[in-house]
Amino acid sequence: KHRRRTSRAQFKLLEASFYENTKPNATMRRWLAQKLGMTPRSVQVWFQNRRAKAK
C-alpha cells in the first residue's frame, strides 16, 4: 500500500468543505469520498490532519 497524495481537484473540494465544516459527519465523509474517488477513511484522516494544521 502506498500513500496517495491528494490531487489539486481533490484538495480544492476538501478545502472548500473544510471551510464550511471542519468536522464532517460520516454521511458527508462518504459523499466526499465517493465524489473524490477516495475512501471515507482517507477523507477522515485528511480532515484530522487539516484540523491539526489549523491549530
C-alpha positions in Angstrom: 0.0 0.0 0.0 1.3 3.4 -1.0 0.4 6.7 0.3 -1.7 8.7 -2.2 -1.3 12.4 -2.4 -4.5 14.4 -2.9 -4.8 15.8 -6.4 -5.4 19.6 -6.8 -9.0 19.0 -7.6 -9.4 16.8 -4.5 -7.6 19.4 -2.4 -9.9 22.2 -3.7 -13.1 20.3 -2.8 -11.7 19.2 0.6 -10.5 22.7 1.5 -13.9 24.1 0.5 -15.7 21.5 2.6 -13.3 22.2 5.5 -14.1 25.9 5.3 -17.8 25.1 5.5 -17.5 22.4 8.3 -14.3 21.3 10.0 -15.9 18.1 11.4 -18.0 16.4 8.7 -20.2 13.5 9.8 -20.0 10.0 8.3 -22.6 10.7 5.7 -20.7 13.8 4.5 -17.4 11.9 4.5 -18.9 9.1 2.4 -20.3 11.6 0.0 -17.0 13.4 -0.3 -15.1 10.1 -0.6 -17.4 8.9 -3.4 -17.1 12.2 -5.3 -13.4 12.3 -5.0 -12.6 8.6 -5.5 -11.1 8.3 -2.0 -12.1 6.1 0.9 -14.2 7.6 3.7 -11.3 6.7 6.0 -8.8 8.7 3.9 -11.2 11.6 3.9 -11.5 11.3 7.7 -7.7 11.3 8.1 -7.4 14.3 5.8 -9.8 16.2 8.0 -7.9 15.1 11.1 -4.7 16.3 9.6 -6.2 19.5 8.4 -7.6 20.3 11.8 -4.2 19.7 13.4 -2.7 22.0 10.8 -5.3 24.7 11.5 -4.4 24.8 15.2 
